[in-house]
Amino acid sequence: MEKEECISQWHKTRDSSIVRNRKVFPSPEQTHQSPITPESKIKQDDTPITPESKIKQDDTPCSNGSSGDFSARGSADSPNQLLLIVVTGLSFATRLYKITEPPHVCWDETHFGKMGSYYINRTFFFDVHPPLGKMLIALAGYMTGYDGTFPFVKPGDKYEHHNYWGMRGFCAMLGSFLPIFAYLIVQELSRSHTAALITAALLIFDTGCITISQYILLDPILMFFIMAAVLGMVKFNQQSSRPFTAPWWLWLVLCGAALAGALGVKFVGLFVILLVGLNTAGDLWRILGDLSLSLVDVAKHFLARVVGLILLPLFLYVLVFAVHFALLNKSGPGDGFFSSTFQSRLIGNNLYNVSMPEYLAYGSTITVKNLRIAGGYLHSHWHLYPEGVGAKQQQVTAYLHKDYNNMWLVHKPDNDTQSQTPDLVRHGDIIRLEHKETTRNLHSHLHQAPLTKKHFQVTGYGINGTGDTNDLWQVEVCGGRRGDLVKVLRSKVRFLHKATGCVLYSSGKTLPKWGWEQVEVTCSPYLKETPSSQWNIEDHINPRLPNISLSLLKPNFLEILLESHIVMIRGNSGLKPKDNEMNSKPWHWPINYQGLRFSGVNETEYRVYLLGNPVVWWINLASLGLYLIMVAVSSIAIQRGISLQQKRLEHSDILTGGGGLLLLGWLLHYAPFYVMGRVLYYHHYFPAMLFSSMLTGVTLDTLLRNADLLLCQPYSDWLQRGGQMVLLFTVLHSFYMFHPLSYGMTGPLAHEPGSAMAGLKWMDSWEF
């Protein structure tokens, strides 16, 4: 009897549960993503999800029901492939369209196109960025028939018959991969094709991303490697359940190679290295806590990441410089930025394969080179300082190029007749330097320097060796002791003025036209050793001394690698705005405050203006705030113990996991610019913009997928689809309105009637 009552009660419970569950209409999204049995429905609606129930649901075979959303995984492979093909086609079409227009030099093509020519001609040059990007540009030009003869003098110069399209096309092709990589990254992080499609649409139809990809610039190359590294990192994370398999190693190695590529193009690549490093540290911390792994297994994981993410990138990065130094073996415009020993390895340089005395001596004719970046050679000429600029005596400057007026004679203080064997100059000796052309002595006194007012003026004084005690200088070898000899090329030397106690100094400041726009030389009362106060003897002529071949003094590879990095870092920190060009501030960038003029200033010129699609950029900005709100609400709900459906938990995991990684990427590529001392430009934000767009795709997709919190079925599905369509239409329409910024325009300006951009200058700071 009790058994029959139990059976009857079970039937009643089952019937009531069926009736209750008939009130729940699973969305197409739920049908695909979370296949539901009657038992799991009860758990989903009435009880919190336990880990056991989550595992059970994850193992349930996927339903084959229809879906109006692209977030399905198992049966949606074909739609996913179709979407990827569409994304690829649109991305390449928008970047390669009108790639040869305008047929003249635009913006920084004058720098990077010229550097491509230097590689083809094997001429040494200096740039503040590592060489990989320029090497790839040169390779693309060489492979497409460019012969390296176009001078790239200034923006606006016509290319005429030169094959420039290959270099532009190469940059555009790499830029075309950015939406594709973003699509794949977001798809992995969000498990939603819709989120990936939103992200791809934002990047495909962003006018700024198109413009910066269509010209001979480093930015598309840099962003290609950044996104490739992030894709490799995400794909590698997906292989965590299959360690040390071929796909696991493949994505680890590809990630490491992309890190080397990013750093090899610009030092900004350090930011993505930091992102991958933080992700790897978290991954290793998780592995360390996995008690199913032995310490040997943990050590294997650690060593694999050291090899793939540290040693391999380091090897490839050094290899890039090895190729760079091997290619650029001829003397060129970059010689003066590097040390004399560095220059001695360049064919055509006056120091290449020459012989000269090894140690400085009295009676020698020398040139003296400052060790700071663009410090120049100690120089003088017949011109005097003008009225009101210290004493009206002969100018002494620093000149960046080799010149006869850089030659100086080394004398003893008393002009004593030299013996048959000249005395060598030693640390602590007092000398007098006579300018060979004008026969005036290097002199200083207590008058103010022309530009650096806290320093003393340096002049040329006296004639034919006559002067006064203000012409005497004490030689000091940096790191040396009294009696040490002064070595040509290798010794770092300071010249201390005996009368005032100041030190000979190159300020790096450019003198006005009366100083022929050469570099100011002063005598600094601040005696701290810096490259500005350090000099070396470069040319050295003394027929009474034995010569040695400078080939014996050539630096090895590690020495020139270290020197090149020191010069690049100093050059980066010393960058200043170009003439008639305003630099921007980091807070300007996310709001799209001001763009950059790539080409043209008037009605008759072909105008191209780098400005992000304002609708896309402002959606990204709003989504950053929306993301933080959604994460806060989700975290509070979980913390308060509110029972959430499986779908809500998955969305919360995506927001905090995948979204958090993208937010970190945005911060790492944006926040450091607030503390940088160098000049900043709008285009520096574009790597961060990629992460912001990916985060927007994840955020908006998650928001729309939770439309059933506001409306019941089927209205929530309608709202979700409607929101997706409105978003896509808005992005497409804004691209249609602003596309002339990227593809060029002529005729009236935006504030004039009949302009292609009439009514679209929404901010006064925009300059089109």
Number of C-alpha atoms within 10 A of each C-alpha: 5 7 8 9 10 11 11 12 12 12 12 12 12 13 12 12 15 14 11 11 14 10 8 12 12 16 18 18 20 18 18 25 19 22 20 19 11 12 9 18 18 15 16 18 15 12 13 15 17 11 9 9 15 13 10 11 18 13 11 12 12 18 16 12 12 12 15 13 19 19 24 24 17 13 14 17 12 11 14 21 11 12 18 20 13 13 22 20 13 18 25 20 14 22 28 20 14 13 18 16 16 21 17 20 24 24 20 17 22 20 18 23 25 22 25 26 25 24 23 20 17 19 20 22 18 19 17 19 20 22 21 24 26 28 23 19 27 27 19 21 25 20 12 16 13 22 16 22 12 18 13 22 12 15 17 19 15 15 16 10 9 14 18 26 22 22 26 23 24 24 28 28 20 20 27 29 21 25 30 26 22 25 28 19 25 29 24 18 24 25 21 21 27 26 27 33 28 24 30 28 23 28 27 27 26 26 29 26 29 30 25 25 29 30 30 31 25 22 22 29 26 26 24 22 25 29 26 25 29 24 23 26 23 23 21 21 19 15 17 13 9 11 13 15 11 11 15 19 17 15 22 25 23 21 29 27 24 27 32 29 25 30 26 27 25 19 16 19 22 18 22 24 25 15 22 23 16 14 16 17 14 12 15 17 12 10 18 18 10 11 8 9 11 11 12 9 13 17 13 13 17 17 13 17 21 14 15 20 24 18 14 18 26 18 12 18 22 15 14 20 19 14 13 19 19 11 17 19 18 21 21 19 13 13 22 25 25 20 23 23 20 22 26 24 21 21 17 14 16 13 21 20 16 13 17 19 21 20 22 24 26 18 20 22 21 23 23 22 30 30 25 23 20 25 27 28 29 27 28 26 18 13 15 18 17 15 9 8 15 18 19 13 20 23 24 27 26 28 25 20 15 15 11 13 18 24 22 29 20 19 23 19 17 9 11 8 10 12 7 7 10 16 13 16 22 22 20 19 15 19 21 26 24 26 28 19 15 18 18 25 27 26 26 27 19 16 15 18 23 22 18 16 11 15 23 26 28 29 26 27 24 18 13 13 19 13 17 12 13 18 26 24 27 18 20 23 23 14 10 16 12 11 12 15 19 24 20 22 24 16 19 22 24 26 23 24 24 17 14 15 16 22 27 28 31 28 21 18 16 16 16 13 8 12 19 12 14 20 25 28 35 29 30 26 17 13 15 10 11 11 16 23 27 25 29 23 22 22 22 24 18 17 12 13 17 11 16 14 15 20 15 9 17 19 16 9 12 11 11 18 15 10 16 21 14 15 20 19 15 15 20 17 13 15 13 12 13 9 6 6 10 13 14 19 15 18 13 14 22 20 14 23 18 22 21 21 19 24 20 21 16 13 13 11 15 20 24 25 25 23 28 32 25 21 19 26 22 15 17 26 18 12 20 17 10 16 23 17 12 17 19 12 13 21 13 12 13 13 9 9 9 11 16 19 16 20 16 15 15 14 22 21 17 19 24 19 14 22 27 17 21 27 22 16 24 24 16 20 25 21 13 12 17 11 8 10 11 14 17 19 19 20 19 17 19 21 26 22 24 26 26 26 29 31 28 29 30 29 25 22 25 23 16 18 21 17 18 16 10 10 13 12 15 12 13 19 22 14 19 19 16 13 17 20 12 11 18 15 12 14 23 18 14 17 23 12 14 22 22 17 25 28 22 19 23 17 15 17 19 17 13 12 11 11 16 19 20 14 11 14 14 8 10 9 11 17 16 24
